[in-house]
Amino acid sequence: MQVIQFPPSIRPKKAAKLFDIGEATLWRWVAERHDFPRPRRLSARCTVFDTGELLAWRDAQKVEVQ
């Protein structure tokens, strides 16, 4: 089994790819879903998401189908 490692922080474009959505949808989730991880601004032109928070949120959304 291959383990995929992610960097600790990722830019919005890669965060959107993690969920297989567009960047506009990612920003809508940030605005509308209060449980979605908040981005961090490193500078005026650099925003990142914590990868661990995104993966934890994604895993919490999974629903078991019987």
C-alpha positions in Angstrom: 0.0 0.0 0.0 1.3 3.4 -1.0 1.0 6.2 1.6 0.4 9.7 0.1 2.1 12.5 2.0 0.8 16.1 1.7 2.6 19.3 2.6 1.4 20.9 5.9 -0.2 23.8 4.0 -1.6 24.0 0.5 -2.8 26.9 -1.7 -6.5 27.2 -2.7 -6.0 25.7 -6.1 -4.6 22.5 -4.7 -7.1 22.5 -1.9 -9.9 22.6 -4.5 -8.3 19.7 -6.4 -8.2 17.7 -3.1 -12.0 17.8 -3.2 -12.3 17.6 -7.0 -14.1 20.9 -7.1 -13.4 24.3 -8.6 -11.9 27.2 -6.7 -15.1 29.2 -6.8 -16.9 26.3 -5.0 -14.0 26.1 -2.5 -14.5 29.8 -1.6 -18.3 29.3 -1.4 -17.8 26.5 1.1 -15.5 28.8 3.1 -18.3 31.5 3.1 -21.3 29.2 3.7 -20.1 26.2 5.7 -19.2 27.3 9.2 -17.5 23.9 9.9 -15.2 24.1 6.9 -11.6 24.9 7.7 -10.6 28.5 7.5 -7.8 29.7 5.3 -4.8 31.5 6.6 -3.4 34.6 5.0 0.4 34.5 5.0 0.6 37.8 3.1 -1.6 40.1 0.9 -1.2 37.7 -2.0 -0.7 34.3 -0.3 -3.5 32.3 1.3 -3.1 28.7 2.4 -5.2 26.0 4.0 -4.0 23.6 6.7 -3.8 20.2 5.0 -4.5 18.3 8.1 -7.7 20.3 8.8 -8.9 19.8 5.3 -8.3 16.0 5.4 -10.0 15.7 8.8 -13.0 17.7 7.5 -13.2 15.5 4.4 -13.1 12.3 6.4 -15.8 13.6 8.8 -18.1 14.2 5.8 -18.0 10.6 4.6 -21.3 8.7 5.2 -21.4 4.9 5.3 -23.9 3.4 2.9 -25.4 0.0 3.7 
